[in-house]
Amino acid sequence: MPETPALLIDRNVLREDFLAFKRSFTGSRICYAIKANSHPDVLSELHALGCDFEISSLGELRILQGIGVPGHRIITSNPIKSPLFIKEAYAAGIRHFVYDSKAEIDKLAELAPNSSPCVRLTVPNEGSEWPLDKKFGVGPELALQLLLLAKAKGLKTAGVTFHIGSQNRQLKGWPIALQVVRDLWDKAKKKGIRLTTLNVGGGMPVYYTNPEFPSVQEIAKTVYAARDALFPAGTETFLEPGRAMIARAGTIVTTVVGVADRDGTRWVYIDTGIFQGLAEALGGIKYRYLSEAPGPVEQCTLAGPSCDSMDTIARDVMLPQVKVGDRIAIPACGAYTTCYGTDFNGFPSPRTIIVG
């Protein structure tokens, strides 16, 4: 077993999940959102499989350039970008950008004049555990105004992008969103704007503790049925899976470093925590915790190693009577773990190890 904490990425599972997207979304451009896990070894595996990538920053662009990914295999969907990032992304060959404000259109018109940007449209986030309709995106009326402005600035008005929220468990969310896009599509056409690109973003769920969620195949079938009914044949389609591409492949292995009884509650402390990779526990993600320790399970509170009370991972964890030195495995940790990690209080984030 490796020294802990460690994030083990199963190469075979990563491959399986990418190929599931490729088979299900035939004809679409699959762009892995590298914010979910940007470790170079993970990206190299996906690059070798023919995956494209979605980035948001100059730092992410540098990582992809470092492993030899050409610009035409990269898109960026961050609606707010620094001028330097736009300039370098455009010089690298990236042409798919996103905007949701006049200021962004001005930057793109100056720094990426021959790009094909999409407007970020706000759509209902029905069924998502983490709605994402506040920080980015605009409503249909403003989106139409921005499309007209982009055209007036000389930009190619390529299409529309949206996001239905993270961990979306309801299939109906995609047809509802696509109908909103279609309404904007029609209004743009009446104004002389011909849209050709549809980016359905991410939001595909993965299994943590609730097994009730749609499969990639079911989502693709639903998306394609709505797309084919609402949009012209040949509409260029993008998607940006992040969590659903990498989460299942990753397992964090950690070691128990302390055990205590406090006011009738058993506390178990492990060598990684909120600040080292389990930050999403604060936002509501409930992980599974597995141990081979003998004996019946009982409820305990699980905490990280730092001297900060916020470093309390979960209060309803069922574990056997683990002792100092025992290992605990946390499945489905490939996404939004180590990329959130810090060395707060001197405790390191899990190192990534590719296995299989």
C-alpha positions, 0 to 999 in steps of 0.5 A: 500500500502507498504512503498516505494520504494518496489519491489512486487513479485507476487508469482502466476506470478512467478509460471506461468512463471516457469511452462511455461518453464517446459511445453515448455522445457520438458526433459531439465534441467531448471536452473534459473540464480540467478544473475537476482534476488537472493532474498531468498524468490524468490529462495525458491519459485522456489526451492519448484516448483522443479527448478534447479539453475545456480550460479557464485560465492561463495556468490550465493552458500551460499544463495542457501545452506541457503535455503536448495538447494542440490549441485546436483540441482546447476550448475555454468556457469561462465567461470572465477571462483576463486579457493576457489569457485571451491573447495567449489562448488565441495565439495557441489556436483556441477559437471557442470562447464564451461571454456573458457581458459587454466587457467580455465582448470588447476583450474578445473583439480586440484580442480574439477577432476571428474566434467563434464565441458563444453566449452563456445563457441562464437556464433552470437548474431543476434537479441539480444538487448545486445550482450554478445559475447565479455567478455566470450567465444571462437571461434570454433578453440580455443574451439576444442583446449580447449576440447582436453586440458581438455581431456588430463588433465583428465577432462570429456569433457561433452559438449558445452555452449553458449549465444545468447545475452540478450533480443534476439527477433529473433527466428533465433538466436537459430538455427544459434547458434546450427549449430555453436555448431554442427560444433564443435561437429563434429570436436570434434568427429573426434578427439575422443571426444564424447560430450553429453551435450548442454547448450543453456544458456539464452537470452529469452526476456520479455516485457518492452515497445516493445510487439514484442517478441517470447514466451517461447513456440515459443523459445522452439519449435525452439530450439528443432527442431534445436536440434533434427535435428542436435544432437544425440537423448538423448543429455542432454540439459540445459537452464539458464533463468534469466530475462524471469523467474522473470522479469514479476513477479516484480513491483517496487512501488515508490513515487514522492518526487519532481516535477520541471520545468526546461527550459520548461521540467517537471522533476519528481523525485521519491524515487528510481533511477539508483543507487537503482535498475533501473541501466539497464535504462542506458543500454537501457532498457525502462520501463513502468511507471504507475500512477493513477493520474488524467488528461491527460498525457504529456512528462516528464523527470523521475529522481531518488532521489540522488544528481548525474546527472547520476541518470536520469532514462528516458527523454521520459516518459508519465505521468499525472500531478503527484504531491509529494506523488503520487505513480508510478508503474514500471512493469516487474522489477523482474530482474536486479533491486534490485540485482544491487541496492546500498544505494548510497547517503543514499537512500535505494534500494527497499525492496522485498515483496512477494505477492499473 
